[in-house]
Amino acid sequence: MEILNVVAAAIAGFVLGAVWYGALAEPWMKAAKVPRDEEGKPAGGQTPAVFAATFALQLIVAGMMRHVFALSGIDTVGGGLIGGLGVGLFFITPWIMINNLYSVRPLRLSMIDGGYAALACSAMGVVLTLF
């Protein structure tokens, strides 16, 4: 049953990403300097392969979080929320910021991407502890 928890957690993170970046598409594209087509959408569009790869990567994150939670004895919803928030805020967000610092990207980009990491990992943590 653990694989179902991981898949459900990855789905939660993926859906939150669609909502988060849907709401912040304009500031994110400006901060990331994404090239755009004549309609203002990302040049080259978003292919199904990008979404499939994103979901596969979400599965990896959710799977590792489940493993760490099991080793740490995190098995309550509150523990999952705090554990997931910690992963997002203190592992993923700093790494995003390091990459963006060396790429000379704006702080705003790190805040948008780091905010998503914190939110998605929190949701994943909750989902992993629901079942």
N, CA, C and O atoms as a GROMACS GRO file, in nm:
protein
  524
    1MET      N    1   0.081  -0.121   0.000
    1MET     CA    2   0.000   0.000   0.000
    1MET      C    3   0.085   0.127   0.000
    1MET      O    4   0.037   0.234  -0.037
    2GLU      N    5   0.210   0.116   0.041
    2GLU     CA    6   0.294   0.235   0.049
    2GLU      C    7   0.311   0.301  -0.087
    2GLU      O    8   0.322   0.424  -0.095
    3ILE      N    9   0.314   0.222  -0.195
    3ILE     CA   10   0.330   0.282  -0.328
    3ILE      C   11   0.210   0.370  -0.361
    3ILE      O   12   0.225   0.472  -0.429
    4LEU      N   13   0.092   0.332  -0.315
    4LEU     CA   14  -0.027   0.415  -0.339
    4LEU      C   15  -0.015   0.548  -0.265
    4LEU      O   16  -0.057   0.652  -0.317
    5ASN      N   17   0.042   0.546  -0.145
    5ASN     CA   18   0.065   0.671  -0.071
    5ASN      C   19   0.159   0.762  -0.148
    5ASN      O   20   0.137   0.882  -0.157
    6VAL      N   21   0.264   0.704  -0.203
    6VAL     CA   22   0.363   0.781  -0.277
    6VAL      C   23   0.300   0.840  -0.404
    6VAL      O   24   0.322   0.957  -0.435
    7VAL      N   25   0.223   0.760  -0.475
    7VAL     CA   26   0.156   0.810  -0.596
    7VAL      C   27   0.057   0.920  -0.561
    7VAL      O   28   0.052   1.022  -0.629
    8ALA      N   29  -0.020   0.901  -0.454
    8ALA     CA   30  -0.117   1.003  -0.413
    8ALA      C   31  -0.045   1.132  -0.372
    8ALA      O   32  -0.092   1.242  -0.403
    9ALA      N   33   0.066   1.119  -0.302
    9ALA     CA   34   0.143   1.238  -0.261
    9ALA      C   35   0.200   1.310  -0.384
    9ALA      O   36   0.198   1.433  -0.389
   10ALA      N   37   0.250   1.235  -0.481
   10ALA     CA   38   0.302   1.295  -0.603
   10ALA      C   39   0.191   1.367  -0.680
   10ALA      O   40   0.213   1.476  -0.734
   11ILE      N   41   0.074   1.308  -0.684
   11ILE     CA   42  -0.040   1.374  -0.749
   11ILE      C   43  -0.073   1.505  -0.679
   11ILE      O   44  -0.098   1.606  -0.744
   12ALA      N   45  -0.073   1.503  -0.546
   12ALA     CA   46  -0.100   1.626  -0.470
   12ALA      C   47   0.001   1.734  -0.504
   12ALA      O   48  -0.037   1.849  -0.527
   13GLY      N   49   0.129   1.699  -0.507
   13GLY     CA   50   0.232   1.796  -0.541
   13GLY      C   51   0.219   1.848  -0.683
   13GLY      O   52   0.239   1.966  -0.709
   14PHE      N   53   0.185   1.760  -0.775
   14PHE     CA   54   0.169   1.797  -0.916
   14PHE      C   55   0.051   1.893  -0.934
   14PHE      O   56   0.063   1.995  -1.003
   15VAL      N   57  -0.061   1.861  -0.872
   15VAL     CA   58  -0.180   1.946  -0.883
   15VAL      C   59  -0.154   2.083  -0.819
   15VAL      O   60  -0.191   2.186  -0.875
   16LEU      N   61  -0.090   2.084  -0.704
   16LEU     CA   62  -0.056   2.212  -0.641
   16LEU      C   63   0.037   2.295  -0.730
   16LEU      O   64   0.026   2.418  -0.734
   17GLY      N   65   0.127   2.228  -0.801
   17GLY     CA   66   0.215   2.299  -0.894
   17GLY      C   67   0.136   2.366  -1.004
   17GLY      O   68   0.167   2.479  -1.043
   18ALA      N   69   0.036   2.298  -1.056
   18ALA     CA   70  -0.048   2.356  -1.161
   18ALA      C   71  -0.121   2.480  -1.109
   18ALA      O   72  -0.129   2.581  -1.179
   19VAL      N   73  -0.172   2.472  -0.989
   19VAL     CA   74  -0.243   2.585  -0.929
   19VAL      C   75  -0.146   2.699  -0.898
   19VAL      O   76  -0.172   2.815  -0.932
   20TRP      N   77  -0.034   2.668  -0.833
   20TRP     CA   78   0.066   2.767  -0.791
   20TRP      C   79   0.121   2.843  -0.911
   20TRP      O   80   0.119   2.966  -0.915
   21TYR      N   81   0.170   2.768  -1.008
   21TYR     CA   82   0.232   2.834  -1.124
   21TYR      C   83   0.127   2.891  -1.219
   21TYR      O   84   0.157   2.982  -1.297
   22GLY      N   85   0.006   2.840  -1.214
   22GLY     CA   86  -0.103   2.904  -1.289
   22GLY      C   87  -0.132   3.042  -1.234
   22GLY      O   88  -0.152   3.138  -1.310
   23ALA      N   89  -0.135   3.052  -1.102
   23ALA     CA   90  -0.162   3.181  -1.038
   23ALA      C   91  -0.044   3.278  -1.049
   23ALA      O   92  -0.064   3.399  -1.056
   24LEU      N   93   0.078   3.224  -1.052
   24LEU     CA   94   0.198   3.308  -1.055
   24LEU      C   95   0.272   3.301  -1.188
   24LEU      O   96   0.392   3.328  -1.195
   25ALA      N   97   0.201   3.265  -1.294
   25ALA     CA   98   0.265   3.247  -1.425
   25ALA      C   99   0.336   3.373  -1.473
   25ALA      O  100   0.450   3.367  -1.517
   26GLU      N  101   0.269   3.485  -1.465
   26GLU     CA  102   0.327   3.609  -1.517
   26GLU      C  103   0.452   3.652  -1.440
   26GLU      O  104   0.556   3.674  -1.502
   27PRO      N  105   0.446   3.664  -1.307
   27PRO     CA  106   0.568   3.702  -1.236
   27PRO      C  107   0.679   3.597  -1.248
   27PRO      O  108   0.797   3.632  -1.251
   28TRP      N  109   0.642   3.470  -1.256
   28TRP     CA  110   0.743   3.366  -1.269
   28TRP      C  111   0.813   3.376  -1.405
   28TRP      O  112   0.935   3.368  -1.413
   29MET      N  113   0.734   3.392  -1.512
   29MET     CA  114   0.795   3.401  -1.646
   29MET      C  115   0.885   3.524  -1.657
   29MET      O  116   0.990   3.518  -1.721
   30LYS      N  117   0.845   3.634  -1.596
   30LYS     CA  118   0.930   3.753  -1.597
   30LYS      C  119   1.059   3.730  -1.520
   30LYS      O  120   1.168   3.761  -1.569
   31ALA      N  121   1.048   3.674  -1.399
   31ALA     CA  122   1.166   3.651  -1.316
   31ALA      C  123   1.260   3.548  -1.379
   31ALA      O  124   1.382   3.561  -1.369
   32ALA      N  125   1.203   3.446  -1.443
   32ALA     CA  126   1.283   3.341  -1.504
   32ALA      C  127   1.330   3.379  -1.644
   32ALA      O  128   1.411   3.308  -1.705
   33LYS      N  129   1.278   3.492  -1.695
   33LYS     CA  130   1.311   3.538  -1.831
   33LYS      C  131   1.283   3.430  -1.935
   33LYS      O  132   1.365   3.401  -2.022
   34VAL      N  133   1.165   3.372  -1.923
   34VAL     CA  134   1.122   3.268  -2.017
   34VAL      C  135   1.089   3.334  -2.150
   34VAL      O  136   1.009   3.427  -2.155
   35PRO      N  137   1.149   3.287  -2.259
   35PRO     CA  138   1.114   3.344  -2.390
   35PRO      C  139   0.969   3.311  -2.424
   35PRO      O  140   0.920   3.202  -2.394
   36ARG      N  141   0.901   3.407  -2.488
   36ARG     CA  142   0.758   3.389  -2.516
   36ARG      C  143   0.730   3.400  -2.665
   36ARG      O  144   0.804   3.463  -2.740
   37ASP      N  145   0.621   3.336  -2.704
   37ASP     CA  146   0.576   3.348  -2.843
   37ASP      C  147   0.489   3.471  -2.857
   37ASP      O  148   0.474   3.549  -2.763
   38GLU      N  149   0.431   3.490  -2.974
   38GLU     CA  150   0.350   3.609  -3.000
   38GLU      C  151   0.223   3.617  -2.916
   38GLU      O  152   0.165   3.725  -2.902
   39GLU      N  153   0.179   3.504  -2.861
   39GLU     CA  154   0.061   3.503  -2.774
   39GLU      C  155   0.097   3.524  -2.627
   39GLU      O  156   0.008   3.527  -2.542
   40GLY      N  157   0.225   3.538  -2.597
   40GLY     CA  158   0.269   3.558  -2.460
   40GLY      C  159   0.292   3.430  -2.383
   40GLY      O  160   0.323   3.433  -2.264
   41LYS      N  161   0.277   3.316  -2.450
   41LYS     CA  162   0.299   3.187  -2.385
   41LYS      C  163   0.445   3.148  -2.401
   41LYS      O  164   0.514   3.198  -2.490
   42PRO      N  165   0.494   3.056  -2.316
   42PRO     CA  166   0.634   3.014  -2.329
   42PRO      C  167   0.663   2.964  -2.470
   42PRO      O  168   0.589   2.883  -2.524
   43ALA      N  169   0.771   3.014  -2.530
   43ALA     CA  170   0.810   2.975  -2.664
   43ALA      C  171   0.837   2.825  -2.667
   43ALA      O  172   0.902   2.771  -2.578
   44GLY      N  173   0.787   2.759  -2.768
   44GLY     CA  174   0.804   2.614  -2.778
   44GLY      C  175   0.697   2.536  -2.705
   44GLY      O  176   0.686   2.415  -2.722
   45GLY      N  177   0.619   2.604  -2.624
   45GLY     CA  178   0.508   2.540  -2.554
   45GLY      C  179   0.552   2.440  -2.449
   45GLY      O  180   0.672   2.417  -2.430
   46GLN      N  181   0.458   2.383  -2.385
   46GLN     CA  182   0.483   2.283  -2.282
   46GLN      C  183   0.440   2.149  -2.339
   46GLN      O  184   0.323   2.127  -2.368
   47THR      N  185   0.535   2.060  -2.355
   47THR     CA  186   0.507   1.932  -2.416
   47THR      C  187   0.460   1.830  -2.311
   47THR      O  188   0.487   1.847  -2.192
   48PRO      N  189   0.392   1.726  -2.356
   48PRO     CA  190   0.354   1.620  -2.261
   48PRO      C  191   0.476   1.558  -2.192
   48PRO      O  192   0.467   1.514  -2.078
   49ALA      N  193   0.590   1.556  -2.262
   49ALA     CA  194   0.711   1.499  -2.202
   49ALA      C  195   0.754   1.579  -2.078
   49ALA      O  196   0.803   1.520  -1.981
   50VAL      N  197   0.737   1.710  -2.081
   50VAL     CA  198   0.773   1.793  -1.965
   50VAL      C  199   0.684   1.757  -1.846
   50VAL      O  200   0.733   1.743  -1.734
   51PHE      N  201   0.556   1.741  -1.871
   51PHE     CA  202   0.464   1.707  -1.763
   51PHE      C  203   0.490   1.566  -1.711
   51PHE      O  204   0.483   1.543  -1.590
   52ALA      N  205   0.520   1.472  -1.800
   52ALA     CA  206   0.551   1.335  -1.757
   52ALA      C  207   0.679   1.332  -1.673
   52ALA      O  208   0.684   1.265  -1.570
   53ALA      N  209   0.780   1.404  -1.717
   53ALA     CA  210   0.906   1.409  -1.641
   53ALA      C  211   0.883   1.475  -1.505
   53ALA      O  212   0.937   1.431  -1.404
   54THR      N  213   0.802   1.581  -1.503
   54THR     CA  214   0.772   1.648  -1.377
   54THR      C  215   0.705   1.552  -1.280
   54THR      O  216   0.741   1.547  -1.162
   55PHE      N  217   0.608   1.475  -1.328
   55PHE     CA  218   0.540   1.381  -1.241
   55PHE      C  219   0.635   1.273  -1.193
   55PHE      O  220   0.629   1.233  -1.076
   56ALA      N  221   0.722   1.225  -1.280
   56ALA     CA  222   0.821   1.123  -1.239
   56ALA      C  223   0.912   1.178  -1.130
   56ALA      O  224   0.945   1.106  -1.035
   57LEU      N  225   0.952   1.303  -1.142
   57LEU     CA  226   1.037   1.365  -1.040
   57LEU      C  227   0.960   1.386  -0.910
   57LEU      O  228   1.017   1.375  -0.801
   58GLN      N  229   0.831   1.416  -0.921
   58GLN     CA  230   0.747   1.427  -0.800
   58GLN      C  231   0.740   1.291  -0.729
   58GLN      O  232   0.741   1.285  -0.606
   59LEU      N  233   0.734   1.184  -0.807
   59LEU     CA  234   0.733   1.050  -0.748
   59LEU      C  235   0.862   1.023  -0.670
   59LEU      O  236   0.858   0.963  -0.562
   60ILE      N  237   0.974   1.066  -0.724
   60ILE     CA  238   1.102   1.047  -0.655
   60ILE      C  239   1.103   1.122  -0.522
   60ILE      O  240   1.144   1.068  -0.420
   61VAL      N  241   1.059   1.247  -0.524
   61VAL     CA  242   1.055   1.327  -0.401
   61VAL      C  243   0.961   1.262  -0.299
   61VAL      O  244   0.996   1.246  -0.183
   62ALA      N  245   0.841   1.225  -0.343
   62ALA     CA  246   0.744   1.164  -0.252
   62ALA      C  247   0.796   1.032  -0.197
   62ALA      O  248   0.777   1.001  -0.079
   63GLY      N  249   0.861   0.953  -0.281
   63GLY     CA  250   0.916   0.826  -0.236
   63GLY      C  251   1.024   0.844  -0.131
   63GLY      O  252   1.028   0.771  -0.032
   64MET      N  253   1.112   0.940  -0.153
   64MET     CA  254   1.218   0.964  -0.055
   64MET      C  255   1.160   1.022   0.074
   64MET      O  256   1.206   0.988   0.184
   65MET      N  257   1.061   1.108   0.062
   65MET     CA  258   0.997   1.161   0.183
   65MET      C  259   0.932   1.047   0.262
   65MET      O  260   0.942   1.045   0.385
   66ARG      N  261   0.868   0.954   0.195
   66ARG     CA  262   0.806   0.841   0.264
   66ARG      C  263   0.912   0.761   0.338
   66ARG      O  264   0.892   0.719   0.452
   67HIS      N  265   1.024   0.739   0.272
   67HIS     CA  266   1.134   0.664   0.334
   67HIS      C  267   1.187   0.736   0.458
   67HIS      O  268   1.204   0.675   0.564
   68VAL      N  269   1.211   0.864   0.445
   68VAL     CA  270   1.262   0.943   0.559
   68VAL      C  271   1.158   0.946   0.672
   68VAL      O  272   1.194   0.934   0.789
   69PHE      N  273   1.032   0.962   0.636
   69PHE     CA  274   0.927   0.961   0.739
   69PHE      C  275   0.924   0.827   0.812
   69PHE      O  276   0.909   0.823   0.935
   70ALA      N  277   0.938   0.717   0.738
   70ALA     CA  278   0.936   0.585   0.802
   70ALA      C  279   1.055   0.570   0.898
   70ALA      O  280   1.040   0.520   1.009
   71LEU      N  281   1.171   0.612   0.854
   71LEU     CA  282   1.290   0.604   0.939
   71LEU      C  283   1.280   0.693   1.062
   71LEU      O  284   1.334   0.662   1.168
   72SER      N  285   1.209   0.805   1.047
   72SER     CA  286   1.196   0.903   1.156
   72SER      C  287   1.076   0.879   1.245
   72SER      O  288   1.059   0.946   1.346
   73GLY      N  289   0.992   0.784   1.209
   73GLY     CA  290   0.873   0.757   1.288
   73GLY      C  291   0.763   0.861   1.272
   73GLY      O  292   0.678   0.877   1.360
   74ILE      N  293   0.765   0.933   1.160
   74ILE     CA  294   0.660   1.033   1.135
   74ILE      C  295   0.540   0.960   1.078
   74ILE      O  296   0.544   0.907   0.967
   75ASP      N  297   0.431   0.957   1.155
   75ASP     CA  298   0.313   0.883   1.111
   75ASP      C  299   0.181   0.954   1.143
   75ASP      O  300   0.074   0.894   1.131
   76THR      N  301   0.188   1.080   1.182
   76THR     CA  302   0.066   1.157   1.206
   76THR      C  303   0.056   1.267   1.100
   76THR      O  304   0.156   1.306   1.039
   77VAL      N  305  -0.064   1.315   1.080
   77VAL     CA  306  -0.084   1.422   0.982
   77VAL      C  307  -0.005   1.546   1.021
   77VAL      O  308   0.058   1.609   0.935
   78GLY      N  309  -0.007   1.582   1.148
   78GLY     CA  310   0.070   1.698   1.195
   78GLY      C  311   0.219   1.678   1.172
   78GLY      O  312   0.289   1.770   1.130
   79GLY      N  313   0.267   1.558   1.202
   79GLY     CA  314   0.408   1.528   1.178
   79GLY      C  315   0.441   1.533   1.030
   79GLY      O  316   0.548   1.582   0.991
   80GLY      N  317   0.350   1.484   0.947
   80GLY     CA  318   0.371   1.488   0.802
   80GLY      C  319   0.374   1.630   0.749
   80GLY      O  320   0.454   1.663   0.662
   81LEU      N  321   0.286   1.714   0.802
   81LEU     CA  322   0.282   1.854   0.762
   81LEU      C  323   0.413   1.924   0.798
   81LEU      O  324   0.474   1.990   0.714
   82ILE      N  325   0.455   1.909   0.922
   82ILE     CA  326   0.578   1.974   0.968
   82ILE      C  327   0.701   1.914   0.899
   82ILE      O  328   0.791   1.988   0.858
   83GLY      N  329   0.704   1.783   0.886
   83GLY     CA  330   0.816   1.718   0.817
   83GLY      C  331   0.826   1.762   0.672
   83GLY      O  332   0.935   1.791   0.623
   84GLY      N  333   0.712   1.766   0.604
   84GLY     CA  334   0.710   1.810   0.464
   84GLY      C  335   0.750   1.956   0.451
   84GLY      O  336   0.825   1.993   0.360
   85LEU      N  337   0.699   2.039   0.540
   85LEU     CA  338   0.736   2.181   0.538
   85LEU      C  339   0.887   2.196   0.559
   85LEU      O  340   0.951   2.278   0.493
   86GLY      N  341   0.942   2.118   0.650
   86GLY     CA  342   1.085   2.123   0.674
   86GLY      C  343   1.166   2.083   0.552
   86GLY      O  344   1.267   2.146   0.520
   87VAL      N  345   1.123   1.979   0.483
   87VAL     CA  346   1.192   1.936   0.361
   87VAL      C  347   1.187   2.048   0.257
   87VAL      O  348   1.289   2.082   0.197
   88GLY      N  349   1.069   2.105   0.237
   88GLY     CA  350   1.054   2.211   0.138
   88GLY      C  351   1.131   2.337   0.172
   88GLY      O  352   1.198   2.395   0.087
   89LEU      N  353   1.120   2.380   0.298
   89LEU     CA  354   1.184   2.505   0.339
   89LEU      C  355   1.334   2.494   0.363
   89LEU      O  356   1.410   2.587   0.334
   90PHE      N  357   1.378   2.381   0.416
   90PHE     CA  358   1.516   2.373   0.461
   90PHE      C  359   1.606   2.282   0.377
   90PHE      O  360   1.727   2.281   0.398
   91PHE      N  361   1.550   2.207   0.284
   91PHE     CA  362   1.632   2.130   0.190
   91PHE      C  363   1.618   2.186   0.050
   91PHE      O  364   1.717   2.227  -0.012
   92ILE      N  365   1.496   2.187  -0.001
   92ILE     CA  366   1.476   2.221  -0.143
   92ILE      C  367   1.492   2.370  -0.168
   92ILE      O  368   1.562   2.409  -0.262
   93THR      N  369   1.429   2.455  -0.088
   93THR     CA  370   1.436   2.599  -0.112
   93THR      C  371   1.580   2.652  -0.107
   93THR      O  372   1.618   2.729  -0.195
   94PRO      N  373   1.661   2.616  -0.008
   94PRO     CA  374   1.799   2.666  -0.011
   94PRO      C  375   1.875   2.620  -0.137
   94PRO      O  376   1.955   2.696  -0.191
   95TRP      N  377   1.850   2.500  -0.183
   95TRP     CA  378   1.918   2.451  -0.302
   95TRP      C  379   1.875   2.532  -0.425
   95TRP      O  380   1.958   2.567  -0.509
   96ILE      N  381   1.746   2.561  -0.434
   96ILE     CA  382   1.697   2.647  -0.542
   96ILE      C  383   1.766   2.783  -0.535
   96ILE      O  384   1.811   2.836  -0.637
   97MET      N  385   1.776   2.838  -0.416
   97MET     CA  386   1.838   2.969  -0.400
   97MET      C  387   1.986   2.967  -0.437
   97MET      O  388   2.036   3.062  -0.498
   98ILE      N  389   2.056   2.861  -0.401
   98ILE     CA  390   2.197   2.849  -0.440
   98ILE      C  391   2.209   2.849  -0.592
   98ILE      O  392   2.291   2.922  -0.649
   99ASN      N  393   2.128   2.766  -0.658
   99ASN     CA  394   2.133   2.762  -0.805
   99ASN      C  395   2.102   2.898  -0.865
   99ASN      O  396   2.168   2.940  -0.960
  100ASN      N  397   2.002   2.965  -0.812
  100ASN     CA  398   1.965   3.096  -0.866
  100ASN      C  399   2.068   3.204  -0.836
  100ASN      O  400   2.086   3.296  -0.916
  101LEU      N  401   2.137   3.194  -0.723
  101LEU     CA  402   2.244   3.290  -0.693
  101LEU      C  403   2.355   3.280  -0.797
  101LEU      O  404   2.401   3.381  -0.850
  102TYR      N  405   2.398   3.159  -0.826
  102TYR     CA  406   2.506   3.141  -0.923
  102TYR      C  407   2.461   3.167  -1.066
  102TYR      O  408   2.544   3.197  -1.152
  103SER      N  409   2.331   3.157  -1.092
  103SER     CA  410   2.278   3.188  -1.225
  103SER      C  411   2.242   3.335  -1.238
  103SER      O  412   2.194   3.379  -1.342
  104VAL      N  413   2.265   3.412  -1.131
  104VAL     CA  414   2.233   3.554  -1.124
  104VAL      C  415   2.086   3.577  -1.159
  104VAL      O  416   2.051   3.662  -1.241
  105ARG      N  417   2.002   3.497  -1.094
  105ARG     CA  418   1.857   3.510  -1.111
  105ARG      C  419   1.802   3.594  -0.997
  105ARG      O  420   1.862   3.600  -0.890
  106PRO      N  421   1.687   3.658  -1.019
  106PRO     CA  422   1.631   3.744  -0.914
  106PRO      C  423   1.579   3.665  -0.794
  106PRO      O  424   1.536   3.550  -0.806
  107LEU      N  425   1.584   3.730  -0.679
  107LEU     CA  426   1.533   3.669  -0.556
  107LEU      C  427   1.386   3.631  -0.572
  107LEU      O  428   1.340   3.531  -0.516
  108ARG      N  429   1.313   3.709  -0.648
  108ARG     CA  430   1.170   3.680  -0.669
  108ARG      C  431   1.149   3.540  -0.725
  108ARG      O  432   1.054   3.472  -0.687
  109LEU      N  433   1.237   3.498  -0.816
  109LEU     CA  434   1.226   3.363  -0.873
  109LEU      C  435   1.246   3.258  -0.764
  109LEU      O  436   1.173   3.159  -0.759
  110SER      N  437   1.345   3.279  -0.679
  110SER     CA  438   1.369   3.185  -0.569
  110SER      C  439   1.250   3.180  -0.474
  110SER      O  440   1.215   3.074  -0.423
  111MET      N  441   1.189   3.294  -0.450
  111MET     CA  442   1.073   3.298  -0.360
  111MET      C  443   0.954   3.224  -0.419
  111MET      O  444   0.884   3.151  -0.348
  112ILE      N  445   0.931   3.241  -0.548
  112ILE     CA  446   0.819   3.171  -0.613
  112ILE      C  447   0.845   3.021  -0.612
  112ILE      O  448   0.759   2.943  -0.571
  113ASP      N  449   0.962   2.981  -0.658
  113ASP     CA  450   0.994   2.838  -0.666
  113ASP      C  451   1.007   2.775  -0.527
  113ASP      O  452   0.962   2.663  -0.505
  114GLY      N  453   1.069   2.846  -0.435
  114GLY     CA  454   1.082   2.796  -0.298
  114GLY      C  455   0.948   2.787  -0.227
  114GLY      O  456   0.924   2.695  -0.149
  115GLY      N  457   0.862   2.884  -0.254
  115GLY     CA  458   0.727   2.879  -0.196
  115GLY      C  459   0.651   2.757  -0.242
  115GLY      O  460   0.582   2.692  -0.164
  116TYR      N  461   0.665   2.726  -0.371
  116TYR     CA  462   0.601   2.605  -0.422
  116TYR      C  463   0.660   2.480  -0.356
  116TYR      O  464   0.586   2.390  -0.318
  117ALA      N  465   0.792   2.475  -0.343
  117ALA     CA  466   0.855   2.359  -0.280
  117ALA      C  467   0.802   2.339  -0.138
  117ALA      O  468   0.772   2.226  -0.099
  118ALA      N  469   0.792   2.446  -0.063
  118ALA     CA  470   0.743   2.436   0.075
  118ALA      C  471   0.597   2.390   0.078
  118ALA      O  472   0.560   2.303   0.156
  119LEU      N  473   0.515   2.450  -0.008
  119LEU     CA  474   0.373   2.413  -0.012
  119LEU      C  475   0.354   2.269  -0.057
  119LEU      O  476   0.281   2.192   0.006
  120ALA      N  477   0.420   2.232  -0.167
  120ALA     CA  478   0.402   2.098  -0.222
  120ALA      C  479   0.455   1.991  -0.126
  120ALA      O  480   0.389   1.888  -0.108
  121CYS      N  481   0.570   2.013  -0.067
  121CYS     CA  482   0.624   1.914   0.027
  121CYS      C  483   0.537   1.902   0.152
  121CYS      O  484   0.522   1.793   0.208
  122SER      N  485   0.479   2.012   0.195
  122SER     CA  486   0.386   2.007   0.309
  122SER      C  487   0.266   1.920   0.274
  122SER      O  488   0.225   1.835   0.352
  123ALA      N  489   0.210   1.944   0.156
  123ALA     CA  490   0.095   1.864   0.112
  123ALA      C  491   0.133   1.717   0.096
  123ALA      O  492   0.058   1.628   0.136
  124MET      N  493   0.250   1.693   0.039
  124MET     CA  494   0.296   1.553   0.024
  124MET      C  495   0.309   1.486   0.161
  124MET      O  496   0.270   1.371   0.179
  125GLY      N  497   0.364   1.560   0.257
  125GLY     CA  498   0.379   1.505   0.391
  125GLY      C  499   0.246   1.468   0.454
  125GLY      O  500   0.233   1.365   0.520
  126VAL      N  501   0.147   1.554   0.433
  126VAL     CA  502   0.014   1.524   0.485
  126VAL      C  503  -0.042   1.400   0.418
  126VAL      O  504  -0.092   1.309   0.485
  127VAL      N  505  -0.036   1.394   0.286
  127VAL     CA  506  -0.090   1.280   0.212
  127VAL      C  507  -0.019   1.151   0.252
  127VAL      O  508  -0.083   1.047   0.269
  128LEU      N  509   0.112   1.157   0.268
  128LEU     CA  510   0.186   1.035   0.306
  128LEU      C  511   0.145   0.981   0.441
  128LEU      O  512   0.162   0.862   0.466
  129THR      N  513   0.092   1.064   0.529
  129THR     CA  514   0.054   1.019   0.663
  129THR      C  515  -0.096   0.993   0.678
  129THR      O  516  -0.142   0.954   0.785
  130LEU      N  517  -0.172   1.015   0.571
  130LEU     CA  518  -0.317   0.992   0.579
  130LEU      C  519  -0.355   0.845   0.576
  130LEU      O  520  -0.455   0.806   0.637
  131PHE      N  521  -0.278   0.765   0.508
  131PHE     CA  522  -0.316   0.624   0.488
  131PHE      C  523  -0.246   0.532   0.583
  131PHE      O  524  -0.267   0.411   0.579
   0.00000   0.00000   0.00000
